[in-house]
Amino acid sequence: MEYGYIIAGFAVSFIVGMTGVGGGSLMTPLLLWMGVTPGTAVGTDLLYAAITKASGIVAHQRNRNIDWGITGWLALGSVPAAAITVWALHGIHADTQTVNMVIKLALGLALLLTAVALVCKKALLAFAQRHAADWLNLPPGKLKVVTVLVGVVLGVIVTLSSIGAGALGTLALFLLYPLLQTNRLVGTEIAHAVPLTLVAGLGHAGLGNIDWVLLATLLIGSIPGIYLGSQLTGRIPDHWLRPALATMLVIVGVSLVKPALAALA
């Protein structure tokens, strides 16, 4: 299976490099399909994301593409939320089946939200630009409070599903700060994602939800995958690629949500 995991790391990183779609929305469902338990898939993918995105901070900081103020307010909400969510999971850790069902439900819902974000990205961005003045007229204190609350939501979603730090986080940032330049938006999202996924991943490690061999093999495949995928950026028309990915995410999301709801009912 080690070779299968290397191929999985390569395939997901290749798609991420080519499309920019968050790796968690692809990696975690793939690991579940390969027979990895939900808790281990989420925990391992969180640390995988923290390690792979850490190098991005160096590059973006060198180009001054990170707004550390926004990053700090997001982290003020997301990092404590991640820690509390892990603590809550620890409280029901005796019932492994319940924990796995909760993770499957959160994962399915996060996939559906990511699919909506992919399909409706242009419409949402246009909406944000039309209403930019509404946000700009907010007192700085209120905007910071909203940013912290968005961080809380992201912290819970990412910790339970390993999804959302990329696609949902970037979209949330654009809606809150529509005048933020795209390069600074991406850099700020990466800078926020690293501490969030690191804290959530270490929390899952404390629950025993990390497969260290799996993590290492995924990283081996990801390095050439992200490089080759980035060379093909823009080669496939966006109006074909996004609906195809969104359809796949919806199918997987529904397949996870339905049995999880039935089991928890």
C-alpha positions in Angstrom: 0.0 0.0 0.0 3.0 2.3 0.4 3.2 2.7 -3.3 -0.5 3.4 -3.5 -0.1 6.2 -1.0 2.8 7.7 -2.9 0.7 7.7 -6.1 -2.2 9.2 -4.1 0.1 12.0 -2.9 1.4 12.6 -6.4 -2.1 12.6 -7.9 -3.7 15.0 -5.4 -0.7 17.4 -5.5 -0.7 17.3 -9.3 -4.4 18.4 -9.3 -3.8 21.0 -6.6 -0.8 22.4 -8.6 -2.9 22.5 -11.8 -6.2 23.8 -10.4 -5.5 25.4 -7.0 -8.3 23.4 -5.4 -7.6 22.6 -1.7 -5.8 19.3 -1.2 -8.0 18.2 1.7 -11.1 18.1 -0.4 -9.4 15.6 -2.6 -6.9 13.8 -0.3 -9.2 12.9 2.6 -12.0 11.2 0.5 -9.3 9.4 -1.5 -7.8 8.0 1.8 -11.2 6.9 2.9 -11.7 5.1 -0.4 -8.3 3.4 0.1 -9.6 2.0 3.4 -8.1 4.5 5.9 -10.4 5.1 8.9 -12.1 8.6 9.0 -10.2 9.8 12.0 -6.8 8.7 10.7 -7.5 10.2 7.2 -8.4 13.6 8.7 -5.6 13.7 11.2 -2.9 12.6 8.8 -4.2 15.0 6.1 -4.1 17.9 8.5 -0.4 17.4 9.3 0.2 16.8 5.6 -1.4 20.2 4.8 0.6 22.0 7.5 3.9 20.6 6.2 3.3 21.2 2.5 1.9 24.8 3.1 4.7 25.8 5.5 7.1 26.4 2.6 4.5 28.6 1.0 4.8 31.1 4.0 8.5 31.6 3.2 7.9 32.4 -0.4 4.9 34.7 0.2 6.6 36.5 3.0 9.6 37.1 0.8 7.3 38.8 -1.7 5.4 40.6 1.1 2.1 38.9 0.2 0.9 38.2 3.8 -1.3 40.5 5.8 -0.3 39.4 9.3 -3.0 41.5 10.9 -5.8 39.6 9.2 -3.9 36.3 9.7 -3.8 37.1 13.5 -7.5 37.9 13.8 -8.4 34.7 11.9 -6.1 32.6 14.0 -7.5 34.2 17.2 -10.7 32.5 16.3 -9.6 29.3 14.5 -6.8 28.0 16.7 -8.7 28.0 20.0 -11.8 26.6 18.1 -9.6 23.8 16.7 -8.2 23.0 20.2 -11.8 22.9 21.7 -13.0 20.7 18.9 -10.2 18.2 19.5 -11.0 18.3 23.2 -14.7 17.6 22.4 -13.7 14.7 20.2 -11.5 13.4 23.0 -14.6 13.4 25.2 -16.4 10.9 23.0 -13.2 9.0 22.0 -14.4 5.9 23.9 -17.1 5.5 21.2 -14.9 5.2 18.1 -17.9 4.5 15.8 -19.6 7.8 16.9 -16.4 9.8 16.4 -16.0 8.3 12.9 -19.7 9.1 12.0 -19.3 12.7 13.2 -16.1 13.1 11.1 -17.8 11.6 8.1 -20.8 13.9 8.4 -18.5 17.0 8.8 -16.4 15.8 5.9 -19.5 15.3 3.6 -20.9 18.8 4.5 -17.5 20.4 3.9 -17.2 18.7 0.5 -20.7 20.1 -0.4 -19.7 23.6 0.7 -16.5 23.4 -1.3 -18.4 22.3 -4.4 -20.7 25.3 -4.1 -17.7 27.6 -3.6 -16.2 26.1 -6.8 -19.3 26.5 -9.0 -20.4 29.8 -7.6 -17.0 31.4 -7.3 -17.4 34.1 -9.9 -20.9 35.0 -8.7 -19.7 35.2 -5.1 -16.7 37.3 -6.1 -18.9 39.7 -8.1 -21.3 40.0 -5.2 -18.4 40.8 -2.9 -17.2 43.5 -5.2 -20.7 45.1 -5.6 -21.1 45.2 -1.8 -17.5 46.1 -1.0 -18.6 49.5 0.4 -20.8 47.8 3.0 -17.8 46.1 4.5 -15.5 49.1 4.1 -18.0 51.2 6.0 -17.9 48.8 9.0 -16.0 50.1 12.0 -12.6 48.4 12.2 -13.6 46.8 15.6 -16.7 45.2 14.1 -14.8 43.9 11.1 -12.2 42.3 13.4 -15.0 40.6 15.4 -16.5 39.2 12.2 -13.1 38.0 11.1 -12.6 36.2 14.5 -16.0 34.6 14.2 -15.2 33.4 10.6 -12.0 32.0 12.1 -14.0 30.0 14.7 -16.2 28.5 12.0 -13.2 27.6 9.9 -11.4 26.1 12.9 -14.3 23.7 13.7 -14.8 22.7 10.0 -11.1 22.1 9.3 -10.5 20.2 12.5 -13.5 17.8 11.9 -12.9 17.3 8.2 -9.4 18.6 7.2 -11.3 20.6 4.5 -11.9 24.3 4.3 -8.6 26.0 5.1 -8.0 26.6 1.4 -11.1 26.9 -0.7 -13.5 28.2 2.0 -10.9 30.2 3.8 -9.9 32.1 0.6 -13.5 32.7 -0.3 -14.3 34.0 3.2 -11.3 36.4 3.0 -12.4 37.8 -0.3 -15.9 38.4 1.0 -14.6 40.1 4.1 -11.8 42.1 2.4 -12.8 42.5 -1.2 -10.2 45.1 -1.9 -7.3 42.9 -0.8 -5.0 42.1 -3.7 -5.3 38.5 -5.0 -1.6 37.7 -4.2 -2.0 39.0 -0.6 -5.3 37.1 -0.3 -3.6 33.8 -1.2 -0.6 34.5 1.0 -2.7 35.4 4.0 -4.8 32.3 3.6 -1.7 30.1 3.5 -0.2 31.9 6.5 -3.5 31.3 8.4 -3.8 27.7 7.3 -0.5 26.5 8.6 -1.0 27.2 12.4 -4.6 26.0 12.1 -3.8 22.7 10.4 -0.8 22.2 12.6 -2.8 22.6 15.9 -5.6 20.5 14.6 -3.2 17.9 13.3 -1.3 17.7 16.6 -4.6 17.4 18.4 -5.5 14.4 16.3 -2.1 13.0 17.0 -2.9 13.1 20.7 -6.1 11.1 19.8 -3.9 8.5 18.0 -5.3 9.6 14.6 -2.0 10.0 12.8 -0.4 7.3 10.6 3.2 8.5 10.4 4.2 6.0 7.7 1.2 7.1 5.6 2.2 10.8 6.1 5.7 10.2 5.0 4.7 8.3 1.8 2.1 11.0 0.9 4.9 13.6 1.2 7.2 11.6 -1.1 4.6 11.7 -3.9 3.5 15.3 -3.3 6.8 17.0 -4.2 7.0 15.9 -7.9 3.2 16.1 -8.2 2.9 19.8 -7.2 5.8 20.7 -9.5 4.4 18.9 -12.6 0.8 20.1 -11.9 2.0 23.7 -11.7 3.5 23.5 -15.2 0.0 22.7 -16.6 -1.8 25.5 -14.9 -4.3 27.1 -17.3 -4.0 24.3 -19.9 -7.5 22.9 -19.1 -10.3 25.4 -19.5 -11.6 26.6 -16.1 -15.3 26.4 -17.2 -14.8 22.6 -17.8 -12.5 21.9 -14.8 -14.4 23.5 -12.0 -17.9 21.9 -12.7 -16.2 18.5 -13.1 -14.4 18.8 -9.8 -17.5 20.2 -8.1 -19.6 17.2 -9.4 -17.1 14.8 -8.0 -17.2 16.5 -4.6 -21.0 16.5 -4.5 -21.1 12.8 -5.3 -18.6 12.0 -2.6 -20.2 14.4 -0.1 -23.6 13.0 -0.5 -22.3 9.4 -0.2 -20.8 10.4 3.2 -23.6 12.5 4.6 -26.5 10.1 4.0 -25.1 7.1 5.9 -23.7 9.4 8.6 -27.1 11.0 9.3 -28.8 7.6 9.3 -26.3 6.2 11.8 -26.5 9.2 14.1 -30.3 9.4 13.9 
